[in-house]
Amino acid sequence: MVKKSTYIKIMRASAIYDLIATAPFVLPVTFAFTWSQLSGLHQQLGLAGTLPDPHVYMILLANLLGSVVVVWSAARLWLNMAVLGRFDAAARLLFATWQIVALVNGASMVLAAYLVVELIFGFLQIMPISEQE
């Protein structure tokens, strides 16, 4: 069980992480730069899996995802409500599920770094909250 004030800090930290991790996916130009950096990291580390060249639909979906997550992060930071952490936990566990599916199907292991963070924040945000401070 975690104190409500601690839970809010966890939720806010997850929102800040999301802003940092997904803002580069919001615009086509920032996505292109970020994707080239991830591709370089994948090659430099000799990771398993593939990181394909982006195409128009991949860029569109990355931009949509980035936009939605940035707005969702801002809502969690602005509203500062513990219940939003519960919804975020559900979203993270769904994201983690699809990331695992992608990894099993040959996605680059670069994705594993994102997966670890999703799982950590997902599980932290499903912990029971104590109403006592």
C-alpha positions in Angstrom: 0.0 0.0 0.0 1.3 3.5 -0.9 0.3 6.9 0.5 -1.8 9.0 -1.7 0.8 11.7 -1.9 3.4 9.2 -3.0 1.0 7.8 -5.5 0.4 11.2 -7.0 4.2 11.7 -7.3 4.5 8.4 -9.1 1.7 9.3 -11.5 3.3 12.7 -12.1 6.7 11.1 -12.8 5.0 8.8 -15.3 3.5 11.8 -17.0 6.8 13.6 -17.2 8.4 10.4 -18.6 5.7 10.2 -21.2 6.2 13.8 -22.3 10.0 13.2 -22.7 9.5 9.8 -24.4 6.7 10.7 -26.8 7.0 14.4 -27.6 9.6 13.4 -30.3 6.9 11.4 -32.1 4.4 14.3 -32.4 5.7 15.9 -35.6 6.9 14.2 -38.8 10.2 16.0 -38.6 10.9 15.1 -35.0 9.8 11.6 -35.6 12.2 11.3 -38.5 15.1 12.5 -36.3 14.1 10.2 -33.4 13.7 7.2 -35.7 17.1 7.7 -37.2 18.6 7.9 -33.7 16.8 4.7 -32.6 17.9 3.0 -35.8 21.5 4.1 -35.2 21.3 2.8 -31.6 19.9 -0.5 -32.9 22.8 -0.9 -35.3 25.5 0.3 -33.0 24.5 -2.1 -30.3 23.9 -4.9 -32.8 20.5 -5.7 -31.3 18.2 -8.5 -32.4 15.1 -7.7 -34.4 14.4 -5.2 -37.0 13.7 -1.5 -37.2 12.2 -0.9 -40.6 12.4 2.3 -42.7 9.3 4.4 -41.8 6.5 4.8 -44.4 3.6 7.2 -44.5 1.2 5.1 -42.3 3.9 4.4 -39.7 4.6 8.1 -39.5 0.9 8.9 -39.2 0.4 6.4 -36.4 3.5 7.6 -34.6 2.3 11.2 -34.8 -1.2 10.3 -33.6 0.2 8.2 -30.7 2.7 10.9 -29.7 -0.1 13.6 -29.9 -2.5 11.6 -27.7 0.1 10.7 -25.1 1.4 14.3 -24.8 -2.2 15.5 -24.2 -2.9 12.7 -21.8 0.4 13.5 -19.9 -0.6 17.2 -19.7 -4.1 16.2 -18.3 -2.4 14.0 -15.6 -0.1 16.8 -14.6 -2.7 19.5 -14.7 -5.5 17.7 -13.0 -3.3 15.9 -10.5 -6.0 13.2 -9.7 -5.1 9.7 -8.5 -7.9 8.1 -10.5 -6.0 9.2 -13.7 -3.1 7.0 -12.5 -5.5 4.0 -12.6 -6.5 4.7 -16.2 -2.8 5.3 -17.0 -1.9 1.9 -15.5 -4.5 0.2 -17.7 -3.1 2.0 -20.8 0.4 1.1 -19.9 -0.4 -2.6 -19.4 -2.1 -2.6 -22.8 0.9 -0.9 -24.4 3.2 -3.4 -22.7 1.1 -6.3 -24.1 1.4 -4.9 -27.7 5.1 -4.2 -27.2 5.6 -7.8 -26.1 3.7 -9.0 -29.2 5.9 -6.8 -31.4 9.1 -8.1 -29.7 8.0 -11.7 -30.1 7.3 -11.0 -33.8 10.8 -9.6 -34.5 10.7 -5.9 -33.5 14.0 -4.4 -32.5 15.1 -4.9 -28.9 15.3 -1.1 -28.6 11.6 -1.5 -27.8 12.5 -3.5 -24.7 13.7 -0.3 -23.0 10.3 1.3 -23.5 8.6 -2.0 -22.3 10.5 -2.0 -19.0 9.4 1.5 -18.2 5.8 0.7 -19.2 5.8 -2.3 -16.9 7.3 -0.4 -14.0 5.0 2.5 -14.1 2.0 0.2 -14.9 2.6 -1.9 -11.8 3.4 1.1 -9.6 0.1 2.7 -10.6 -2.0 -0.4 -9.8 -0.8 -0.5 -6.2 -3.4 0.0 -3.5 -3.6 3.6 -2.2 -3.8 4.4 1.5 -6.1 7.3 2.3 -4.1 8.1 5.4 -1.1 10.4 5.0 
